[in-house]
Amino acid sequence: LEKQIKAEANRLGFALYGITTADASVGFSHYKAWVEKGLFGGMHYLARPDALAKRENPELLLDGCKSLICVGLPYPPAESLASIAAYARVPDYHLLMREKLTQLVGFIEEQIGNKLASYIAVDSAAVLEKSFAHQAGLGLVGKNTLLMNEDFGTWFFLGELLVDLELEPDLALRGDFCGDCRICVEACPTHALLGDKTMDASKCLSYLTIEHRGTIPVEHREAMGQQVFGCDICQLVCPKNKNAASSGFEFSIKPVFDDKIDLIEALSLREGDFKARYAGSSVLRAKYQGFRRNVIIALGNSQQS
């Protein structure tokens, strides 16, 4: 069954796939320590007692959860720093991953001849995605806090399928891709990366341009440059990512937005126009007011008038 599941995951476009048990003990201890240091910025939902409990025990998401099928979907890497991060230039990965994982559920049900108790998690669920993906053999966490894979670097989305099936787990990868390298830590313009594979989210440009509500702290505005949504700096400078673009992999998802935007034209968008233009993309996550705030800062940094 495990081989059939992996073959179907591959057919669905997942270049990475692996299976692990529902034991979250190791990953949770690291996550809890990060939360206790208050490094989550304004994302208080990450520290809620119910969210912590679910991350510690996947059975709170799926009664009887025994295994997690972890998958990775590569997206076209950024070639240079741009106004919109590479992952947001393709259709919303939440929808893409959920649709593919729903198809995987259907396939497994056909194989077992039964209804499958399952839970689909993509980014927004209270699941320790990187930790479980590491346990399933998909990669190792780097100093930029992202999961790294030998072939695809960090340019891929993660998703999980929690099931009540007892499946043979894969082996976790051993070692460390980073070693003494600190290129990403030193390249981060706001010093958000702490060098121990964690970050101070309140300083991260991805957090500030997307999740943060209200004004951007003055000390971080210049560092935003002309970035309007997200940031790829720590991925662009990573030596592990140098070969990802030329891996020969045929990406199943294609960009729908250019890497550059006309900032003056973007500022003129009404809320309805903004929602229509970025419908079906992650850019809507910033909300209209956040998008305008970011565009204004980018314009100031570009000295356009």
C-alpha distance (Angstrom), angle and dihedral (degrees) to the residues before:
residue distance angle dihedral
L1 . . .
E2 3.79 . .
K3 3.82 91.1 .
Q4 3.81 91.1 48.3
I5 3.81 91.8 50.1
K6 3.81 92.0 50.5
A7 3.80 92.5 46.7
E8 3.80 90.3 52.3
A9 3.81 91.5 46.3
N10 3.79 87.9 54.3
R11 3.80 91.5 48.3
L12 3.81 89.6 52.4
G13 3.80 89.9 57.8
F14 3.79 101.2 -97.2
A15 3.78 106.1 139.3
L16 3.80 91.0 -172.9
Y17 3.79 126.6 48.4
G18 3.77 138.3 153.9
I19 3.78 142.8 151.4
T20 3.78 130.4 -122.5
T21 3.78 139.3 168.7
A22 3.79 123.1 -98.6
D23 3.82 92.5 -106.7
A24 3.82 106.8 126.3
S25 3.81 97.2 169.3
V26 3.83 99.8 114.3
G27 3.80 97.0 41.8
F28 3.78 92.7 43.5
S29 3.81 94.4 55.8
H30 3.82 89.6 56.4
Y31 3.80 92.3 44.8
K32 3.81 93.2 48.5
A33 3.81 91.3 50.7
W34 3.83 89.4 51.8
V35 3.81 91.5 50.3
E36 3.80 92.5 47.3
K37 3.82 88.7 56.2
G38 3.83 88.7 57.3
L39 3.80 93.5 -124.5
F40 3.82 95.4 142.1
G41 3.82 97.0 90.9
G42 3.78 112.8 -150.7
M43 3.82 93.3 -22.5
H44 3.80 93.2 107.4
Y45 3.78 90.9 160.0
L46 3.81 86.8 75.3
A47 3.80 90.5 63.6
R48 3.81 100.1 42.7
P49 3.84 112.4 126.1
D50 3.82 91.9 -121.8
A51 3.81 91.7 49.9
L52 3.81 91.2 49.4
A53 3.79 91.2 49.0
K54 3.81 92.3 51.7
R55 3.80 92.4 48.9
E56 3.79 89.6 51.1
N57 3.80 94.5 46.2
P58 3.85 119.5 29.2
E59 3.81 88.9 -168.6
L60 3.80 87.0 78.2
L61 3.83 86.3 65.8
L62 3.80 95.9 40.2
D63 3.78 121.7 18.5
G64 3.78 109.0 -128.4
C65 3.82 94.4 12.9
K66 3.79 108.9 174.8
S67 3.80 105.6 160.7
L68 3.78 141.9 23.7
I69 3.79 122.7 -147.3
C70 3.81 104.7 -152.6
V71 3.79 120.7 -161.1
G72 3.79 137.7 -177.2
L73 3.81 126.2 -154.0
P74 3.83 113.4 -164.3
Y75 3.80 119.4 -141.2
P76 3.82 128.4 -163.4
P77 3.83 108.8 -78.9
A78 3.78 122.7 -122.0
E79 3.79 114.4 -103.0
S80 3.80 94.1 -159.5
L81 3.78 140.7 -5.2
A82 3.80 109.9 -67.7
S83 3.80 142.7 176.2
I84 3.80 92.0 -102.7
A85 3.81 120.7 40.6
A86 3.80 115.6 -114.0
Y87 3.81 95.4 -112.2
A88 3.82 91.3 56.8
R89 3.79 94.6 51.9
V90 3.81 90.7 73.3
P91 3.83 125.0 66.3
D92 3.82 113.9 -71.4
Y93 3.80 106.0 -67.5
H94 3.80 92.0 -150.8
L95 3.80 89.3 66.1
L96 3.81 94.6 39.0
M97 3.79 95.3 50.4
R98 3.80 94.4 42.4
E99 3.80 91.8 51.8
K100 3.81 92.6 50.0
L101 3.81 93.4 45.0
T102 3.81 90.1 49.6
Q103 3.80 87.7 55.9
L104 3.79 89.2 49.8
V105 3.81 89.7 54.1
G106 3.79 89.5 53.7
F107 3.79 91.1 50.2
I108 3.81 93.2 51.0
E109 3.81 90.6 48.9
E110 3.80 89.0 54.6
Q111 3.80 90.7 52.4
I112 3.80 96.7 47.8
G113 3.81 94.7 36.8
N114 3.77 90.7 -132.8
K115 3.79 144.0 90.3
L116 3.80 108.8 -86.3
A117 3.79 120.8 -136.9
S118 3.80 101.2 -138.3
Y119 3.80 145.6 154.1
I120 3.81 124.0 -155.5
A121 3.80 117.1 -146.0
V122 3.79 124.9 -171.3
D123 3.81 117.7 168.9
S124 3.81 99.2 -63.9
A125 3.83 96.4 62.1
A126 3.81 122.3 94.0
V127 3.81 93.6 -104.1
L128 3.81 127.6 124.4
E129 3.80 91.8 -123.4
K130 3.80 100.9 175.6
S131 3.78 93.5 43.5
F132 3.80 94.3 51.1
A133 3.82 91.7 42.9
H134 3.79 88.7 53.6
Q135 3.80 90.7 49.3
A136 3.82 88.7 50.7
G137 3.80 91.6 54.7
L138 3.81 99.0 -107.9
G139 3.79 96.6 125.3
L140 3.79 150.1 -59.0
V141 3.81 128.8 -83.4
G142 3.80 113.6 -109.3
K143 3.78 133.8 -154.5
N144 3.80 88.7 -93.9
T145 3.85 84.1 65.1
L146 3.84 91.0 -117.7
L147 3.78 127.7 119.2
M148 3.82 110.4 -103.7
N149 3.78 125.8 -152.9
E150 3.79 125.3 -164.7
D151 3.82 93.3 -124.6
F152 3.81 105.3 29.1
G153 3.78 102.4 31.6
T154 3.80 106.8 -152.7
W155 3.81 97.9 -39.0
F156 3.81 99.4 111.5
F157 3.81 141.9 89.2
L158 3.79 122.4 -121.3
G159 3.77 128.5 -139.3
E160 3.79 136.2 168.9
L161 3.77 136.7 -152.8
L162 3.79 112.8 -157.3
V163 3.82 112.1 -156.3
D164 3.79 138.0 176.7
L165 3.82 91.1 -130.9
E166 3.79 123.8 111.9
L167 3.81 100.4 -127.0
E168 3.80 129.4 176.4
P169 3.82 106.0 -100.9
D170 3.79 123.8 -133.7
L171 3.79 122.1 -126.3
A172 3.79 120.1 -94.5
L173 3.80 116.4 -118.7
R174 3.79 116.2 -104.9
G175 3.77 128.6 -145.9
D176 3.79 136.2 32.3
F177 3.80 127.4 -80.9
C178 3.81 92.8 -161.3
G179 3.79 105.9 52.6
D180 3.80 109.4 165.4
C181 3.82 93.1 -19.7
R182 3.82 113.8 126.2
I183 3.80 100.2 166.9
C184 3.81 94.7 122.0
V185 3.81 92.8 44.3
E186 3.80 91.5 53.7
A187 3.81 94.0 41.1
C188 3.81 95.3 55.0
P189 3.83 102.9 105.6
T190 3.81 94.5 -151.4
H191 3.82 96.9 41.1
A192 3.80 91.2 -120.2
L193 3.82 94.2 144.9
L194 3.79 111.8 82.7
G195 3.80 98.6 -163.3
D196 3.81 95.2 -118.8
K197 3.83 95.1 86.2
T198 3.80 91.8 -90.2
M199 3.78 132.5 95.3
D200 3.77 142.3 -153.6
A201 3.80 96.8 -117.1
S202 3.80 92.4 -162.4
K203 3.83 88.7 70.1
C204 3.81 99.0 41.7
L205 3.81 113.7 111.1
S206 3.81 90.7 -143.0
Y207 3.79 89.4 56.9
L208 3.80 93.9 43.0
T209 3.82 94.9 49.8
I210 3.81 96.1 42.1
E211 3.80 117.3 20.3
H212 3.79 101.2 25.4
R213 3.79 115.9 95.3
G214 3.79 121.5 -157.2
T215 3.77 129.0 20.7
I216 3.80 123.5 -11.9
P217 3.84 111.0 -116.9
V218 3.81 109.0 -100.2
E219 3.80 92.6 -125.7
H220 3.82 91.5 61.5
R221 3.82 101.0 43.4
E222 3.78 98.2 86.8
A223 3.81 90.1 48.4
M224 3.81 89.2 59.9
G225 3.79 90.5 69.5
Q226 3.81 106.2 178.1
Q227 3.79 95.0 -30.3
V228 3.79 112.0 131.3
F229 3.79 103.0 170.9
G230 3.78 123.8 23.2
C231 3.79 131.1 -30.3
D232 3.82 133.1 -106.0
I233 3.81 99.7 -176.3
C234 3.81 97.6 110.7
Q235 3.80 90.0 48.1
L236 3.80 96.4 44.6
V237 3.81 93.6 54.2
C238 3.82 95.7 43.3
P239 3.84 111.5 112.3
K240 3.81 88.2 -148.9
N241 3.80 89.1 64.2
K242 3.81 96.7 52.8
N243 3.80 94.4 92.1
A244 3.81 97.6 36.7
A245 3.82 95.0 89.3
S246 3.79 92.4 52.0
S247 3.79 97.9 43.9
G248 3.82 91.1 114.1
F249 3.79 90.5 -123.8
E250 3.81 114.5 149.3
F251 3.80 103.5 -130.6
S252 3.79 112.5 -136.8
I253 3.81 90.9 -155.7
K254 3.79 124.8 58.2
P255 3.83 131.3 -160.8
V256 3.80 114.8 -97.5
F257 3.82 95.4 -173.5
D258 3.80 131.5 55.9
D259 3.78 117.3 -113.7
K260 3.82 91.2 -120.4
I261 3.80 128.0 53.6
D262 3.80 132.6 -163.4
L263 3.79 99.6 -109.2
I264 3.81 96.1 -162.3
E265 3.80 91.4 49.5
A266 3.83 90.3 45.2
L267 3.80 90.6 54.7
S268 3.80 90.5 54.4
L269 3.81 93.3 57.6
R270 3.79 115.7 116.0
E271 3.79 116.8 -139.2
G272 3.81 92.9 -100.5
D273 3.80 91.0 49.9
F274 3.80 90.9 49.2
K275 3.80 92.0 51.8
A276 3.80 92.0 46.2
R277 3.80 94.6 48.2
Y278 3.79 95.5 48.5
A279 3.80 98.1 34.2
G280 3.79 111.3 142.0
S281 3.79 93.3 19.6
S282 3.80 135.7 102.3
V283 3.83 90.5 -117.6
L284 3.81 89.2 85.9
R285 3.81 87.3 68.6
A286 3.82 89.2 79.1
K287 3.82 90.6 59.5
Y288 3.80 122.0 -137.0
Q289 3.81 96.6 -81.0
G290 3.81 92.1 47.4
F291 3.80 90.9 49.0
R292 3.83 91.8 51.1
R293 3.81 91.1 46.5
N294 3.80 90.1 53.4
V295 3.81 93.4 45.8
I296 3.82 91.2 51.7
I297 3.82 91.3 52.3
A298 3.81 91.1 45.9
L299 3.81 89.9 50.8
G300 3.78 90.8 50.7
N301 3.80 90.6 50.6
S302 3.80 91.7 47.8
Q303 3.83 92.6 50.0
Q304 3.82 90.3 -136.4
S305 3.78 118.3 151.4
